[in-house]
Amino acid sequence: MATFDMRDERTGAEAVAAVQTQAFDVVVIGGGPAGMAAALAAHKARARVAIVEREQHLGGILRQCIHPGFGLSHFKQELTGPEYAQRFIDQVHATDIALLLNSMVIGIDSGEPTGATAVHTVTLMSPAGMLQLTGRAVVLAMGCRERTRSEIKIPGSRPAGVFSAGLAQRYINIENLKPGSRAVILGSGDIGLIMARRCTLEGISVEGVYELMPYANGLRRNVKNCLDDFGIPLHLSTTVTRVIGHDRVEAVEVSQVGERLAPIPGTERVVPCDTLLLSVGLIPENELSVAASVELDPRTRGAVVDQSLQTGVPGIFACGNVLHVHDLADNVTTESERAGAAAAAWALETGAGAVSDCELTVSPAGIAGYTLPGRITAVALTKLNFRVRRPVDTARVRILAGDEELLAGKVRAFKPSVMESFPLPAKVIQQALDLGANEIVLSVDPVEEA
Ligand SMILES: Cc1cc2nc3c(=O)[nH]c(=O)nc-3n(C[C@H](O)[C@H](O)[C@H](O)COP(=O)(O)OP(=O)(O)OC[C@H]3O[C@@H](n4cnc5c(N)ncnc54)[C@H](O)[C@@H]3O)c2cc1C
């Protein structure tokens, strides 16, 4: 049992209250698809595992994603979000993984020493009070949150009726509430596209989807199934430049944008509506990680991890949307199984996780927006994930160490909506080390068609 300093409310005097502590090998923060897959993989490796989830239920954001399109690669079957989540919830319930629901993690203390022998203390609050869990390994699986109006600074009045698309999804699919009658959607990411269809099916008229970029940001299949099939117009290179309305949204002003994405004066148009849904990006929820001294990559806004998904803080791993934004939950599951297995190997000292063969940073170049992992510490086959910043029909992935090209992929098309992966063979990592490099560069370079 650990102790925790608290101030007595009535006397103001410092009191020392006992805070219960429970010991595990691996503590997983977040019970979405990432947390469940990581916990199951760690449990399979015989670790004692706990999942801490702030909601009353496991499943994360998938509980509100009632449309199909999940599980195609993992289960070779098309499932809805809740069906996909339920398959993992059932597996978790069939184990002795400790579940702490309705429990919000408020801090991670890695204490001293911070090296391979460190034990992390995870502090959580639940209706029953404060609790501390200790673990040799912690898996961060807190998902992400949506960008809001204030983050993209849309001018105009501040009436009711401006929602993030995910909040509207929750209102409709879980709370049985109708956010409005006539909607404009800003942003053509997958959540925006899916909400355009959902609103239409719920009898909310969708005036159009407006996208700042000259291309749609969501998956091609979502543009077809959610907009084209329902006759919803997609306006590219267009953004909302003003919200109009006093108590409730009455209209939005939209404007075309130029090459530098700035609104073009004279192109303003007023679109009457009572609801503006924003689907303008997701931000990994890393406040806890930063407080635990985990270094973030400014490109992904997730942790800098190595090939086993371990952060710079020994014993803390990260996976799923808190690490980088995924378009498919199936990819979240695959990645998180790796993180869970690596966390268990670290905690039980059964893997090579504690051994560092090398230290190479991995950086993006050309039109690659980011690469993951950002560090390589072992000479072994490594899957590099990356995303391009703009669509190209013909480009090639090149792996470089200094001026030396070590490997080149086939010429093909790349889209920002699709997370890509490139296998980096152990011998290429060794080649970079033999050249004395401390950095490997993944460059995606457009090529002229022959
Ligand atoms: C609003 C929204 C809608 C989406 N819609 C779709 C969609 O329609 N289709 C699709 O393929 N993908 C969708 N996604 C992407 C989807 O999030 C991912 O595919 C996948 O769910 C990510 O899994 P995850 O476990 O990393 O995150 P999540 O599913 O977000 O799970 C994270 C969990 O961590 C918990 N948590 C966070 N902080 C704490 C804390 N401090 N203490 C305890 N628990 C905590 C949260 O409550 C949550 O349950 C959507 C994402 C968002 C944000």
The ligand as an SDF file (V2000), in Angstrom:
LIG
                    3D

 53 58  0  0  0  0  0  0  0  0999 V2000
  -14.6160   10.8560  -33.4590 C   0  0  0  0  0  0  0  0  0  0  0  0
  -13.9480    9.7390  -34.2150 C   0  0  0  0  0  0  0  0  0  0  0  0
  -14.6730    8.9910  -35.1310 C   0  0  0  0  0  0  0  0  0  0  0  0
  -14.0460    7.9650  -35.8350 C   0  0  0  0  0  0  0  0  0  0  0  0
  -14.7650    7.3070  -36.7650 N   0  0  0  0  0  0  0  0  0  0  0  0
  -14.1580    6.3350  -37.4470 C   0  0  0  0  0  0  0  0  0  0  0  0
  -14.8760    5.6230  -38.4020 C   0  0  0  0  0  0  0  0  0  0  0  0
  -16.0430    5.9410  -38.6490 O   0  0  0  0  0  0  0  0  0  0  0  0
  -14.2630    4.6040  -39.0750 N   0  0  0  0  0  0  0  0  0  0  0  0
  -12.9550    4.2440  -38.8110 C   0  0  0  0  0  0  0  0  0  0  0  0
  -12.4120    3.2980  -39.4300 O   0  0  0  0  0  0  0  0  0  0  0  0
  -12.2520    4.9140  -37.9000 N   0  0  0  0  0  0  0  0  0  0  0  0
  -12.8250    5.9420  -37.2240 C   0  0  0  0  0  0  0  0  0  0  0  0
  -12.0920    6.6370  -36.3220 N   0  0  0  0  0  0  0  0  0  0  0  0
  -10.7240    6.2120  -36.1340 C   0  0  0  0  0  0  0  0  0  0  0  0
  -10.6650    5.2500  -34.9470 C   0  0  0  0  0  0  0  0  0  0  0  0
  -10.4810    6.0450  -33.8210 O   0  0  0  0  0  0  0  0  0  0  0  0
   -9.5180    4.2530  -34.9560 C   0  0  0  0  0  0  0  0  0  0  0  0
   -9.5870    3.4030  -36.0430 O   0  0  0  0  0  0  0  0  0  0  0  0
   -9.4650    3.4090  -33.6780 C   0  0  0  0  0  0  0  0  0  0  0  0
  -10.6740    3.4210  -32.9810 O   0  0  0  0  0  0  0  0  0  0  0  0
   -8.3820    3.9040  -32.8030 C   0  0  0  0  0  0  0  0  0  0  0  0
   -8.2820    3.0370  -31.7040 O   0  0  0  0  0  0  0  0  0  0  0  0
   -7.5770    3.4820  -30.3600 P   0  0  0  0  0  0  0  0  0  0  0  0
   -7.7900    2.3690  -29.4060 O   0  0  0  0  0  0  0  0  0  0  0  0
   -6.2140    3.9400  -30.6560 O   0  0  0  0  0  0  0  0  0  0  0  0
   -8.3830    4.7850  -29.9050 O   0  0  0  0  0  0  0  0  0  0  0  0
   -9.9010    4.9390  -29.3100 P   0  0  0  0  0  0  0  0  0  0  0  0
  -10.8520    4.0480  -30.0080 O   0  0  0  0  0  0  0  0  0  0  0  0
  -10.1360    6.3880  -29.3640 O   0  0  0  0  0  0  0  0  0  0  0  0
   -9.7180    4.4480  -27.8020 O   0  0  0  0  0  0  0  0  0  0  0  0
   -8.9790    5.1860  -26.8510 C   0  0  0  0  0  0  0  0  0  0  0  0
   -9.5610    4.9080  -25.4910 C   0  0  0  0  0  0  0  0  0  0  0  0
   -8.7190    5.4590  -24.4940 O   0  0  0  0  0  0  0  0  0  0  0  0
   -9.5290    5.9790  -23.4660 C   0  0  0  0  0  0  0  0  0  0  0  0
   -8.7380    6.9690  -22.7160 N   0  0  0  0  0  0  0  0  0  0  0  0
   -8.1730    8.1050  -23.2130 C   0  0  0  0  0  0  0  0  0  0  0  0
   -7.5280    8.7740  -22.2280 N   0  0  0  0  0  0  0  0  0  0  0  0
   -7.6820    8.0330  -21.1040 C   0  0  0  0  0  0  0  0  0  0  0  0
   -7.2510    8.2170  -19.7570 C   0  0  0  0  0  0  0  0  0  0  0  0
   -6.5160    9.2720  -19.3710 N   0  0  0  0  0  0  0  0  0  0  0  0
   -7.5970    7.2750  -18.8440 N   0  0  0  0  0  0  0  0  0  0  0  0
   -8.3200    6.1940  -19.2080 C   0  0  0  0  0  0  0  0  0  0  0  0
   -8.7770    5.9820  -20.4660 N   0  0  0  0  0  0  0  0  0  0  0  0
   -8.4570    6.8900  -21.4090 C   0  0  0  0  0  0  0  0  0  0  0  0
  -10.7200    6.5830  -24.2040 C   0  0  0  0  0  0  0  0  0  0  0  0
  -11.8320    6.7330  -23.3730 O   0  0  0  0  0  0  0  0  0  0  0  0
  -10.9340    5.5390  -25.2980 C   0  0  0  0  0  0  0  0  0  0  0  0
  -11.8600    4.5460  -24.9300 O   0  0  0  0  0  0  0  0  0  0  0  0
  -12.6940    7.6610  -35.6100 C   0  0  0  0  0  0  0  0  0  0  0  0
  -11.9750    8.4030  -34.6600 C   0  0  0  0  0  0  0  0  0  0  0  0
  -12.5900    9.4440  -33.9760 C   0  0  0  0  0  0  0  0  0  0  0  0
  -11.7850   10.2430  -32.9750 C   0  0  0  0  0  0  0  0  0  0  0  0
  1  2  1  0
  2  3  1  0
  2 52  2  0
  3  4  2  0
  4  5  1  0
  4 50  1  0
  5  6  2  0
  6  7  1  0
  6 13  1  0
  7  8  2  0
  7  9  1  0
  9 10  1  0
 10 11  2  0
 10 12  1  0
 12 13  2  0
 13 14  1  0
 14 15  1  0
 14 50  1  0
 15 16  1  0
 16 17  1  0
 16 18  1  0
 18 19  1  0
 18 20  1  0
 20 21  1  0
 20 22  1  0
 22 23  1  0
 23 24  1  0
 24 25  2  0
 24 26  1  0
 24 27  1  0
 27 28  1  0
 28 29  2  0
 28 30  1  0
 28 31  1  0
 31 32  1  0
 32 33  1  0
 33 34  1  0
 33 48  1  0
 34 35  1  0
 35 36  1  0
 35 46  1  0
 36 37  1  0
 36 45  1  0
 37 38  2  0
 38 39  1  0
 39 40  1  0
 39 45  2  0
 40 41  1  0
 40 42  2  0
 42 43  1  0
 43 44  2  0
 44 45  1  0
 46 47  1  0
 46 48  1  0
 48 49  1  0
 50 51  2  0
 51 52  1  0
 52 53  1  0
M  END
$$$$
